[in-house]
Amino acid sequence: MVRFFGAGLLLGAVLVAFVGAVLGALPQALLPAPVRWSLFGLVAVPVLLRECGLVRFPVPQNARLVPQDVQHLRQWGALQFGFEMGTGMRTYSPSALPHLALVAVLLVVPFPAAFAVAAGFAAGRLAMPLLSNAWSADGSWTEVWGRAEPVVRPLLALTATGALVVAMLSTW
């Protein structure tokens, strides 16, 4: 099941990255790099502040839980649900980092690197359920994550933003 879910995540993320990169070709071709970087910075700073817990604002999300019928579809259900999660069309979004990644693909990430961003997003999305399921069956992962989140969330935000900046600088 995990293989199908992971494949679905990757396929969905690649689709979004492709569409984002195609749409981003226009601003990337027409706007000078400093303007695009400035626009990216205008989005990145509030996202970093949000992930560090310094400001609060909602992010677009499709706040729905996993439907029960996915379990009955076995591998195809896992693939479908992974695809929907990979596109961001189904599930909660506790972080604004996926939105920042999409803005980066639209404004500053070169076309081929958009697919690396997609793979990173899919891997990150897959990591949480794998860690949760591997930790224990008694739900103690939620407590562990609750204690670690205040440290891990800002570190993830800084790492993701730093990786996006490196991707931007690689184009110069």
C-alpha positions, 0 to 999 in steps of 0.5 A: 500500500505504501508504494502505491500511496508514495507513487500517487504522492509523487505523480500528483506533486509532479503534475502540480510542479509541471503546471506551475513551471509552465505557468511560471515560465511567463513571469520568469521570462518577462520579469527581471530576476531581482523583481521575482526574488523580491516577490518571492521574499514578500511571500517567504518572510510571512511564511517563515514567521508563520512557521516559527509561530510568530504570526498566524494566518490561514492557508488555503486547504481542502480540509477533508479527512481520508474517505472510508472508501479508500480502504476498500479500493486497496492499491488503487485507493492508496494511489488515488488518495496519494495523487490527491494529496500530492496535488494538494486537492485533498487533506488538511494543510498544517503548514504553509511550506507547500504554498511557498514551494509553489510560489517558488516554482512560479517565480524563481525555480528553473523549469527542471528544478521544479521536479526536484521540488515536487519530489521533495514535497512528496517525500516530506508528505510521505515521511509523516505517515511512515514515521507515525506508523513505524513509531507505535500503534498506540498513538504515542507519535502524536505526543512525540510530534507535539513535543518536537514540533516547536523546534522541528517546524521552524527548522523545516521552514528554514531548511526549505527556504534555504533550499529554495534560495540555493535553487534560485542562486543556481540560476545566476 
